[in-house]
């Protein structure tokens, strides 16, 4: 699928969410509350606040596929994210980002290669995908790349 904004998704509360309603670019990240990389929520919120008024939307998709690091219910995830990290960006319904039950959004996102030319499965929590305003995936950043890393920031600047 060439336009990931056409893929149906649900918000964390289970309500339908239309990605096409977000006119600008998206930074889609699979997130988890009990991961060594969980502090990246701070950088993601910083990116959301810095670039949100210019049209970027950060979207987090909770996933429990990596050592059970997102075991919580939707309510627990929402509470943790807002109280611990002050998250204001939208969170999607918890879903699989790899394997037989991979969410269709991640089936599309993972076709994009990273800077080393590697596509395929998400490696761990906090892998980041930058989608431009027309719904094309333009960049992929592996989990250990911080959201505020200069490579991520320059890629965001390029699509705004």
C-alpha positions in Angstrom: 0.0 0.0 0.0 1.5 3.3 -1.0 -0.5 5.6 1.3 -0.3 4.4 5.0 -2.8 7.1 5.9 -5.5 4.9 4.2 -4.9 2.1 6.7 -7.6 1.8 9.4 -6.4 2.2 12.9 -8.0 2.6 16.3 -7.2 5.0 19.1 -6.0 3.6 22.4 -9.6 3.8 23.7 -10.8 1.6 20.8 -12.5 4.3 18.8 -11.9 4.6 15.1 -9.1 7.0 14.0 -8.5 8.1 10.5 -4.8 8.8 9.8 -5.8 10.9 6.8 -7.3 13.4 9.2 -3.8 14.3 10.1 -2.9 16.7 7.3 0.8 16.8 7.9 3.6 14.2 8.4 3.5 11.5 11.0 6.2 10.0 13.3 4.9 6.5 14.1 6.6 4.7 17.0 5.9 1.4 18.7 6.0 2.1 22.4 6.2 0.3 25.7 6.0 1.3 29.3 8.4 -1.1 30.9 11.4 -1.0 28.5 14.9 0.4 29.0 14.0 2.8 26.1 10.8 4.0 27.7 12.4 7.4 28.6 12.3 8.1 24.9 8.7 9.2 25.6 10.3 12.5 26.9 11.9 13.1 23.5 8.8 12.1 21.6 6.8 14.6 23.6 9.4 17.2 22.9 9.2 16.5 19.2 5.4 16.5 19.3 5.4 19.9 21.0 8.2 21.4 18.9 6.8 20.4 15.5 3.1 19.9 16.2 2.2 23.5 15.3 4.0 23.0 12.0 1.9 19.9 11.2 3.8 16.9 12.5 1.8 14.4 14.6 3.6 11.8 16.7 1.6 8.6 17.0 2.5 5.9 19.5 1.4 2.3 19.1 1.8 0.3 22.3 3.1 -3.3 21.7 3.7 -6.1 24.1 5.7 -8.3 21.8 9.2 -7.6 23.1 9.7 -9.4 26.4 6.2 -8.4 27.6 7.2 -4.8 28.2 3.7 -3.4 27.6 1.4 -5.6 29.7 -1.0 -2.9 30.7 -4.6 -2.3 29.7 -5.5 0.7 27.6 -6.4 2.7 30.7 -3.1 1.8 32.4 -1.1 2.7 29.4 -2.9 6.1 29.1 -2.4 6.9 32.8 1.2 5.9 32.8 2.0 7.9 29.7 0.2 11.1 30.8 1.4 11.0 34.5 4.9 9.8 34.0 5.9 11.5 30.8 3.2 14.1 30.2 2.4 12.5 26.8 -0.1 14.6 24.8 0.3 13.0 21.4 -2.2 10.3 20.2 -1.7 6.7 21.2 -3.1 3.9 19.1 -4.7 0.7 20.2 -2.2 -1.9 21.5 -1.3 -4.2 18.6 1.3 -6.6 17.2 4.0 -4.9 15.1 5.5 -8.1 13.8 4.5 -11.8 13.2 1.4 -13.5 12.1 -1.0 -10.9 13.7 1.1 -7.9 12.5 -1.1 -4.8 12.3 -1.6 -3.7 8.7 0.0 -0.3 9.5 3.2 -2.1 10.5 3.0 -4.4 7.5 3.3 -1.3 5.4 5.8 0.6 7.5 8.3 -2.2 7.8 8.7 -2.4 4.0 10.8 0.8 4.4 14.5 0.3 4.9 16.6 2.1 7.5 19.7 4.1 6.8 21.7 0.9 6.4 19.3 -0.4 3.8 17.6 -3.0 6.0 13.8 -3.4 5.9 11.7 -6.0 7.6 10.6 -6.6 11.1 10.7 -4.1 13.9 13.8 -4.9 16.0 12.5 -3.6 19.4 10.3 -1.1 21.1 10.6 2.6 20.0 11.4 2.0 16.3 10.4 5.2 14.5 8.9 5.7 11.0 8.5 9.1 9.4 5.6 9.4 7.0 5.2 12.5 4.8 2.0 14.4 4.4 0.9 12.3 1.4 1.2 9.0 3.4 4.5 7.8 2.0 7.0 6.3 4.5 10.2 8.3 4.0 12.5 7.4 6.9 13.0 4.6 9.4 15.0 5.0 12.6 16.0 2.0 14.8 15.0 1.8 18.5 18.2 3.2 20.0 18.1 6.3 17.9 16.7 9.0 20.2 13.7 11.0 18.9 15.7 14.2 19.2 18.8 12.8 17.4 20.0 15.2 14.7 19.2 12.6 12.0 15.5 12.4 13.1 15.2 16.2 13.5 16.6 16.9 10.1 14.4 14.3 8.5 11.3 15.9 10.2 12.5 19.3 9.0 12.7 18.0 5.5 9.1 16.9 5.3 7.6 20.0 7.0 
